[in-house]
Amino acid sequence: MRTVAIGVIGLLLGVGLLASELSWIGGALALLAGVVLIALGLTAAQRGLVTLRARAARQALTAETLQDSLSARTAERDQLERALASTGDIVIALDRDRRIRYVNPVAERMLNSEDRELSGAPLLDAVEDPDLYHAVRLAVDDGTPAVMVVLHAGRRYRTVVAPVSSIAQSGPWSVVLAMHDLSDLYEAELARRDFFINASHELRTPLASISAAAETLEFARKPADAQRFREIIQSEAERMRQLVEEMLALARLESGLTEPEMEVVEMESLLADAVESIRPQAEREGLSLLHTSLNGSGATMIMADPELVERAVLNLLHNAVKFTDAGGAIEVLSELGDPSDPAPMVWIRVSDTGIGIEPAEQTRIFQRFYRVDRARQSGGGTGLGLAVVRHIAEVHGGSVSLQSTPGAGSTFGFSVPLAQQS
């Protein structure tokens, strides 16, 4: 633009010289120089404009590329946040000062953050575990990862302490904690271990009796003694068989391997069959056995697995016979559950006039291998029958109940769904 301005000045000078007739040659030269300078200036300006347009186009392309990159990064960030929010594990990100910079929703629930702000809070304020804090400090200072078990609010968490050293100097995150709840697995492992310990103990007792009776039988001289030892062996062998069957049934129910084959069953006939099968044993023990129908027609239909329901009833009847003295009474009855329940249930109960159960033991009575008044059990029970009843009720969507008064008898019950009648 400076060249054009000089050319205009040359034109004006040439016009002035020609108009004043001072110098025709000087005016012509000035005009010629002005035209040349203006032409050169305009050419240079055009070239500059083309250059500016090209630069602007390149800048626009760069801005578009940056926008695409920013959009991609934003989409990746949103996808990462959705992934962290949907995971069942706890994720906590910390800065170099061991302060919380990010928690996913699971971590918020675990840390009970409704009444406090977690962002920016020190880690020790949220998780009071000195060992975890020490591991985080090592991860921040030395980049040392760690795997540990953290106890918090009665739960066990397998925790991975992962340093983010590559971006620690420039990004807000320095360490990420990933915590997986192991509490259910830990409790299941404890239950499994206790199960095998108890099972081994329960099997050891009849095995010892069988071994002792067999050794003594070898030296028995009197037929009556030999018969008595044979009866001991048979009795203990039967006890072992029952224990193994109960263990297998319980294992299948707990593992989900036994799926109930649900069908519409007439409850009253099913209960009557169970009562009649146990009646000879009850009569040998001097007990009266009564079955009370839910209604006069005896046509109560339930949606259940008949074999499992009959097994539960027989387990309750065997317990009632075992813990009721001669002259006592056992009754099998049923009653409808809450009529307002959207899934109506029916309760099957077995009531006896036996020894009853102390209140302190009633909360544990449905646990595996738990038995009351062991001294009064001549043959010994398996301690699994009531646990099997509880699991049978649960696979039908029902529950169990117990009402008992020491010295006045007990009433055990479990619920199964009624068949929906059209």
C-alpha positions in Angstrom: 0.0 0.0 0.0 3.0 2.4 0.5 4.0 1.8 -3.1 0.5 2.8 -4.3 0.6 5.9 -2.2 3.9 7.0 -3.7 2.6 6.3 -7.1 -0.4 8.5 -6.4 1.9 11.3 -5.3 3.9 10.9 -8.5 0.7 11.2 -10.6 -0.3 14.3 -8.7 3.2 15.8 -9.2 3.2 15.0 -12.9 -0.3 16.6 -13.3 0.9 19.6 -11.5 4.0 20.0 -13.6 2.0 19.6 -16.8 -0.7 22.0 -15.7 1.8 24.7 -14.8 3.7 24.2 -18.0 7.0 24.3 -16.0 8.4 21.1 -17.4 6.7 18.9 -19.9 9.4 16.2 -19.7 9.4 16.2 -15.8 5.6 16.0 -15.7 5.5 13.1 -18.2 8.2 11.2 -16.3 6.4 11.9 -13.0 3.1 10.6 -14.5 4.9 7.5 -15.9 6.6 6.8 -12.6 3.3 7.2 -10.7 1.5 4.8 -13.0 4.3 2.2 -12.7 4.3 2.5 -8.9 0.6 2.2 -8.6 0.6 -0.9 -10.9 3.4 -2.5 -8.8 1.6 -1.7 -5.6 -1.7 -3.1 -6.8 0.0 -6.3 -8.0 1.7 -6.7 -4.7 -1.5 -6.1 -2.8 -3.3 -8.7 -4.9 -0.5 -11.2 -4.2 -0.8 -10.4 -0.5 -4.6 -10.8 -0.6 -4.2 -14.3 -2.2 -1.6 -15.1 0.5 -4.0 -13.9 3.2 -6.9 -16.0 1.7 -4.7 -19.1 1.7 -3.6 -18.5 5.2 -7.1 -18.0 6.3 -8.1 -21.2 4.6 -5.3 -23.1 6.4 -6.3 -21.6 9.7 -10.0 -22.5 9.1 -8.9 -26.1 8.3 -6.7 -26.1 11.5 -9.7 -24.8 13.5 -11.9 -27.5 12.1 -9.4 -30.2 12.8 -9.0 -28.9 16.4 -12.8 -28.8 16.8 -13.0 -32.4 15.5 -10.3 -33.5 17.9 -12.0 -31.6 20.8 -15.3 -33.3 19.9 -13.6 -36.7 19.8 -11.9 -36.1 23.2 -15.2 -35.0 24.7 -16.9 -38.1 23.4 -14.1 -40.3 24.8 -14.4 -38.5 28.2 -18.2 -38.9 28.2 -17.8 -42.6 27.3 -15.2 -43.1 30.0 -17.5 -41.4 32.6 -20.4 -43.6 31.6 -18.2 -46.7 31.8 -17.0 -45.7 35.3 -20.5 -44.9 36.4 -21.9 -48.2 35.2 -19.3 -50.5 36.7 -20.1 -52.2 39.9 -16.6 -51.5 41.3 -15.6 -48.4 43.3 -13.3 -45.9 41.4 -11.6 -43.0 43.2 -9.1 -40.7 41.6 -6.6 -38.7 43.7 -4.2 -35.8 43.0 -0.6 -35.5 44.2 -1.8 -34.2 47.6 -3.9 -37.3 48.2 -7.1 -35.4 47.8 -10.2 -36.8 46.0 -10.7 -35.5 42.5 -13.2 -38.0 41.1 -15.6 -40.7 42.5 -18.0 -42.8 40.5 -21.6 -43.3 41.8 -20.8 -46.6 43.5 -18.0 -44.9 45.4 -20.4 -42.1 46.5 -22.8 -44.7 47.9 -20.0 -46.6 49.6 -18.6 -43.4 51.2 -22.1 -42.1 52.2 -21.4 -38.8 50.6 -25.0 -37.4 50.6 -24.2 -35.2 53.6 -20.7 -34.1 52.6 -18.7 -32.9 49.6 -16.1 -35.5 48.5 -14.4 -33.4 45.8 -11.2 -32.0 47.2 -11.5 -33.9 50.5 -8.5 -35.7 51.9 -8.5 -39.5 51.3 -8.2 -40.2 55.1 -11.4 -38.3 55.7 -13.3 -40.6 53.4 -11.5 -43.9 54.0 -9.9 -44.2 57.4 -7.3 -46.8 56.6 -3.6 -45.9 57.3 -2.3 -48.8 55.2 -4.2 -47.6 52.2 -3.0 -44.0 52.8 0.6 -45.3 53.0 0.2 -47.2 49.7 -1.2 -44.1 48.0 1.7 -42.0 49.2 4.2 -44.6 47.8 2.2 -44.5 44.5 2.4 -40.7 44.3 6.0 -40.3 45.4 7.7 -43.4 43.8 5.1 -44.7 41.3 4.8 -47.9 43.2 1.5 -49.8 42.6 -0.1 -51.9 45.3 -2.9 -54.5 45.8 -4.4 -54.8 49.2 -7.6 -55.6 51.1 -9.3 -52.6 52.7 -11.9 -52.9 55.5 -14.6 -50.2 55.4 -18.0 -50.2 57.1 -17.8 -53.9 57.8 -17.1 -54.8 54.1 -14.0 -56.1 52.5 -12.6 -54.5 49.3 -9.8 -55.8 47.1 -8.1 -52.5 46.3 -5.8 -51.8 43.4 -3.7 -48.6 43.9 -2.6 -47.6 40.4 -0.2 -44.6 39.9 -0.9 -42.5 36.8 2.8 -41.3 36.5 2.7 -40.5 32.8 0.3 -37.7 33.3 0.8 -36.9 37.0 2.7 -33.7 36.3 0.2 -32.3 33.8 -3.1 -33.8 34.7 -5.3 -33.5 37.8 -5.2 -37.3 38.6 -2.1 -38.8 40.1 -3.4 -42.1 41.6 -6.6 -44.2 40.8 -8.1 -46.6 43.3 -10.2 -49.5 42.0 -12.0 -51.3 44.8 -14.0 -54.6 44.3 -16.3 -55.8 47.1 -15.3 -59.2 48.2 -17.6 -59.4 51.2 -20.1 -61.8 49.7 -17.4 -64.1 48.3 -15.6 -64.0 51.7 -18.7 -64.9 53.6 -19.5 -67.7 51.0 -15.9 -69.0 51.5 -16.4 -69.0 55.3 -19.7 -70.8 54.9 -18.1 -73.4 52.6 -15.2 -73.9 55.0 -17.6 -74.2 58.0 -19.8 -76.6 56.0 -16.9 -79.0 55.3 -15.6 -78.7 58.8 -19.1 -79.5 60.2 -19.7 -82.3 57.7 -16.4 -83.9 58.5 -17.2 -83.8 62.2 -20.7 -85.2 61.7 -19.4 -88.0 59.5 -16.6 -88.9 62.0 -19.1 -89.7 64.8 -21.1 -92.5 63.0 -17.9 -93.8 61.4 -16.3 -94.1 64.8 -19.4 -95.9 66.1 -19.5 -98.3 63.1 -15.8 -99.0 63.5 -16.1 -99.7 67.3 -19.2 -101.9 66.8 -17.6 -103.9 64.0 -14.4 -104.5 66.1 -16.5 -105.6 69.1 -18.8 -107.7 66.9 -15.8 -109.9 66.0 -15.3 -110.9 69.6 -19.0 -111.2 70.5 -19.9 -114.6 71.9 -23.6 -114.2 72.7 -26.2 -113.9 69.9 -27.9 -111.0 71.7 -24.6 -109.0 71.8 -23.9 -109.7 68.1 -27.5 -108.6 67.2 -27.1 -105.4 69.3 -23.8 -104.5 67.5 -25.3 -105.2 64.1 -28.2 -102.9 65.0 -25.7 -100.2 66.0 -23.9 -100.6 62.6 -27.1 -100.5 60.7 -28.4 -97.4 62.6 -25.1 -95.5 62.2 -24.9 -96.4 58.5 -28.5 -95.2 58.0 -27.5 -92.0 59.8 -24.6 -91.5 57.4 -26.8 -92.2 54.4 -29.3 -89.6 55.6 -26.5 -87.1 56.3 -25.0 -87.5 52.8 -28.5 -87.2 51.2 -29.2 -84.0 53.1 -25.8 -82.6 52.2 -26.3 -83.3 48.5 -29.8 -81.8 48.6 -28.6 -78.7 50.4 -25.6 -78.3 48.1 -27.8 -78.5 45.0 -30.3 -76.0 46.4 -27.7 -73.5 47.5 -25.8 -73.7 44.2 -28.9 -73.4 42.1 -28.3 -76.7 40.4 -31.8 -77.9 41.6 -34.3 -75.9 39.7 -37.9 -76.4 41.0 -40.1 -78.1 38.4 -43.1 -75.9 39.1 -46.6 -77.3 38.4 -50.1 -76.9 39.7 -50.4 -79.3 42.7 -53.3 -80.2 45.0 -51.8 -79.3 48.3 -54.1 -81.3 50.6 -53.4 -84.6 48.9 -49.7 -83.9 48.9 -49.8 -83.2 52.7 -52.0 -86.3 53.3 -49.4 -88.5 51.5 -46.6 -87.1 53.7 -48.6 -87.6 56.9 -49.4 -91.2 56.0 -45.8 -92.0 55.3 -44.7 -90.8 58.7 -47.7 -92.2 60.6 -46.1 -95.7 61.4 -43.1 -94.0 62.9 -45.3 -91.6 65.0 -47.4 -94.5 66.3 -44.3 -96.5 67.3 -43.3 -93.5 69.4 -46.7 -93.3 71.0 -47.7 -90.0 69.2 -51.0 -88.9 67.7 -50.8 -87.5 64.2 -53.5 -85.2 62.8 -53.9 -83.5 59.5 -56.3 -80.5 59.3 -57.4 -79.4 55.8 -57.4 -75.7 54.8 -60.9 -76.0 53.5 -63.6 -78.7 53.4 -63.2 -79.5 49.8 -59.5 -80.1 50.1 -58.9 -78.5 46.7 -56.3 -75.9 47.5 -54.0 -75.6 44.5 -50.4 -74.4 44.8 -47.8 -73.7 42.2 -44.8 -75.7 43.4 -42.4 -78.6 42.9 -44.3 -81.5 44.6 -41.1 -83.5 45.5 -39.4 -80.5 47.1 -42.6 -79.5 49.1 -43.1 -83.1 50.3 -39.4 -83.3 51.3 -39.8 -80.1 53.4 -43.0 -81.4 55.1 -41.3 -84.7 55.9 -38.3 -83.0 57.3 -40.6 -81.0 59.7 -42.5 -84.1 60.6 -39.3 -86.1 61.4 -38.2 -83.2 63.6 -41.6 -83.2 65.4 -41.5 -86.9 66.0 -37.9 -86.8 67.3 -38.5 -84.0 69.8 -41.9 -85.0 71.1 -42.3 -87.4 74.0 -44.7 -90.3 74.0 -48.3 -89.3 74.5 -47.7 -86.1 72.6 -49.5 -84.8 69.5 -48.4 -83.6 66.1 -50.6 -81.7 63.7 -50.2 -80.6 60.1 -52.2 -77.6 59.1 -52.2 -74.9 56.5 -53.5 -71.3 56.3 -53.6 -68.6 53.7 -51.2 -65.7 53.7 -51.9 -62.0 53.4 -54.8 -61.7 50.9 -53.6 -58.3 49.8 -50.2 -59.7 48.7 -49.9 -59.4 44.9 -48.4 -62.9 44.9 -50.7 -64.8 47.3 -49.0 -67.5 49.4 -50.1 -70.4 51.6 -48.4 -71.4 54.8 -47.8 -75.1 55.6 -47.2 -75.6 59.3 -46.2 -78.6 61.5 -47.1 -78.2 65.2 -46.0 -80.4 68.0 -46.3 -80.6 71.8 -42.6 -81.4 72.2 -39.7 -79.9 74.3 -39.8 -76.5 72.6 -36.8 -74.3 71.8 -35.2 -71.6 73.9 -35.6 -68.0 72.5 -31.8 -67.6 72.2 -31.7 -70.6 69.9 -34.7 -69.8 67.7 -32.8 -67.3 65.5 -30.2 -70.0 64.6 -32.4 -73.0 64.2 -32.5 -72.8 60.4 -28.7 -72.7 60.1 -26.8 -75.6 58.7 -25.7 -78.2 61.3 -27.3 -76.3 64.1 -29.0 -78.6 66.6 -30.7 -78.0 69.9 -30.5 -80.3 73.0 -28.0 -82.7 71.5 -28.0 -84.7 74.7 -31.7 -85.8 74.1 -31.0 -87.1 70.6 -30.4 -90.8 71.0 -29.6 -91.4 67.3 -28.5 -87.8 66.6 -29.8 -85.7 63.8 -28.0 -84.4 60.7 -28.6 -80.7 61.6 -29.4 -80.1 58.0 -33.2 -80.8 57.8 -34.3 -77.3 58.7 -31.7 -75.7 56.5 -33.1 -77.7 53.6 -36.6 -76.6 54.5 -35.5 -72.9 54.4 -33.9 -73.3 51.0 -36.9 -75.1 49.5 -39.1 -72.2 50.7 -36.7 -69.7 49.2 -36.6 -71.4 45.7 -40.4 -71.1 45.7 -40.3 -67.4 46.6 -41.4 -68.1 50.2 -40.0 -68.0 53.7 -39.9 -69.9 56.9 -41.4 -69.3 60.4 -41.1 -70.6 63.9 -43.2 -70.2 67.0 -42.0 -72.1 70.1 -42.3 -72.1 73.9 -39.8 -74.1 75.9 -41.6 -77.1 77.3 -44.8 -76.4 75.4 -44.0 -77.3 71.9 -43.1 -75.7 68.5 -44.7 -74.8 65.3 -42.5 -74.7 62.2 -43.9 -73.4 58.9 -42.9 -72.5 55.3 -44.8 -70.7 52.5 -45.3 -71.6 48.9 -47.3 -69.7 46.2 -50.9 -70.4 45.5 -51.7 -71.3 41.9 -53.4 -68.3 40.1 -56.9 -69.3 39.3 -58.7 -67.8 36.3 
